[in-house]
Amino acid sequence: MSSSNNSKYLLKLTLVATLGGLLFGYDTGVISGTVGSLDIFFVMPKGLSETAASAFKGFLVSSALIGCIIGGVFGGLVSKKLGRKKGLILAAILFLISALGSAMPEMFIGTLGELDHTYSTIFIVYRIIGGIGVGLASMLSPLYIAEIAPANSRGKLVSFNQLAIVGGFMVVYFVNYFISRSGGSDAWLNEIGWRWMFASEVIPAGLFLGLLFFVPDTPRSLMLKNKPEEALDVLIKVNGEQEGKRVLSEIENSVTETSGKLLSYGWAVIIIGALLSVFQQFVGINVVLYYAPEIFKSIDPDTDGALLLTIIVGIVNFLFTIIAVKTVDKKGRKPLMLIGALGMAVAMLALGFVFFSGATGYLALGCMMLYVASFALSWGPVTWVLLSEIFPNKIRGKAMAIAVAAQWVSNYLVSLTFPMMNDNTALTEQFNHGFAYWVYGVMSLIAMWFVWKYIPETKGKTLEEMEGLWKK
């Protein structure tokens, strides 16, 4: 196999795995276009009190997050017992089930087409199933790519996964928009249209599932299952014969030298990985993206104007993720993480002062653009690169499962605490909604210190070379 064919084969495997990232973004983002319709269809007919209705609506919208945590917790077990490839197949099946079930909760237990608010619990169950798929894919897709890729291109290829996640958000945003426009009325959207939004996920999920049957498991996963011939075959197709045999020897040594116990390399690597995940969420990215439309309404009260500004944020996110893809293997992981954390800190502290002063408007937009660009350049894609490569072979599945579970729990905590800070009467009177953003700015500075102090530079190192660092 020529080096050109090696590169094409590697790219093919990477693109299939990144469909897991695209579905991560798609499934997480699809709910955004359905919130109002779900409120009218499932919540209002129940006749709940205002407080109970708000709580139920919040649970209905965020229920997939419970599944994300479950998927993250059990991702290590799935990757060990089934392997990386079969774990991704399971995630794809869960995406398919969730897409169909969320669109048609009455499926299997009632007459198709006859749906009312009494099926809300079944709907929530299907959303949780989709969340489990997201939790598995969020761990297994970057893990698969990292274990396939050569050291010199691993950062770039794993970053493709984040590009796919951002792309998934953008795709589903446009899909939701065109579905909402196609029905011609709000009544159609609230009765039928929201079903089509969930059902649209069947297409990427089906494609992902089908393509997974044409790719191999990773060499590291195959070696852990004692299949050296199959591992060598994949390594030769990716690296060429001579390099493939050399890498196989390294992998063989790494999987036989230590036990598979989680603490074989001590606590440090586990804690560092988990804190990377925690800081990725504690800097406030999901809050910024979730509340962007509300901030933009202060700039342009017209819905279409706010919509356009939201699209601009999506484009900035996508473009700066591309810059990260192109630079992560040249500049290294640490420089991008440090620059990004500093940019986020400046943007968040400034955004807090903008709210505090009551200015908002285009100043708020500028701060948000700087924040999203800084995150997309660094903590968005590069965190996943680091998580997929810092853990030793024997414990990678278990350790990454802990890190991913920590990420989803942190996501939940941030989502839970933002309204507490932002809607608190005393804090609002004192800081005019600026307090929460100052908290995220300080978190960005702490994240910057953490990377500078504790994160090793992994650029150009093989996964096996990284193990020597933790043995010391």
Number of C-alpha atoms within 10 A of each C-alpha: 13 12 12 9 14 17 16 14 17 21 16 12 22 23 18 20 28 28 27 33 28 31 29 30 24 28 27 22 21 23 22 16 22 20 17 15 20 21 20 16 20 20 21 15 12 12 9 13 10 10 9 12 16 14 12 16 20 13 14 22 17 19 20 27 23 20 24 29 27 22 29 31 24 19 31 26 15 22 24 18 12 16 22 28 21 18 24 28 21 18 31 29 18 22 32 24 19 31 27 19 24 27 22 24 26 20 16 9 9 12 10 11 11 10 17 13 16 14 15 19 13 17 22 21 19 26 31 25 29 34 30 29 34 33 30 34 32 32 31 33 28 30 24 27 29 28 22 25 25 22 19 14 16 26 32 22 27 31 27 28 28 31 26 25 28 26 21 24 23 20 18 26 20 13 19 23 14 12 18 22 13 12 13 10 11 13 12 14 22 19 15 17 24 25 22 19 26 25 19 19 22 17 11 19 25 14 13 26 21 13 15 19 11 9 15 17 20 24 25 27 23 19 20 20 14 13 13 18 13 15 24 21 17 22 27 19 19 25 24 18 15 10 14 19 17 15 20 21 13 14 22 17 12 20 19 12 9 14 13 17 11 16 13 14 22 12 11 12 19 21 14 18 23 21 19 24 26 21 23 24 26 25 28 25 20 16 19 16 14 13 10 19 20 12 21 23 17 16 18 17 12 11 12 11 15 20 16 14 20 18 16 13 19 20 16 18 24 23 17 20 29 19 14 28 25 16 16 27 19 15 12 16 26 21 15 20 26 22 17 24 29 22 23 32 28 19 26 30 21 21 28 25 21 20 19 18 13 13 13 20 16 15 15 24 19 14 22 22 18 21 28 26 25 28 29 26 28 30 30 27 29 27 19 26 27 24 23 28 27 26 23 27 23 25 22 23 26 22 26 27 28 22 24 31 27 23 25 25 21 19 23 18 13 20 18 11 11 16 12 13 18 17 13 13 13 10 16 15 10 12 18 19 24 24 22 23 26 20 18 25 28 18 22 28 18 17 25 21 15 16 20 15 9 11 18 14 16 20 20 16 14 20 26 21 16 18 18 12 13 16 10 6
